[in-house]
């Protein structure tokens, strides 16, 4: 398979010394973030989001950054659910996988485990 970042049109005008602050979200980040936000839903929506994340994050070109961030976020969600203590928010995971405002429900835990 090809590198997904090679078809991302949001990266066309980005240079190494880009002073825009890097706030542009890439295609991959958008798909991953949207899928992760639906892990807390129930039914077919959660199943589809988990399947989408599993397919994307198992790609070799996404395993270095996105998979690592997802695993860290998942551990934080499971820790919070298990202990009822909000974990420390890592700045690295806030873009793709923001921590929920409230304690995670059983639905998001099941979505994380399903992925």
Order of alpha helices (4+ residues) and beta strands (2+ residues): alpha-alpha-alpha-alpha
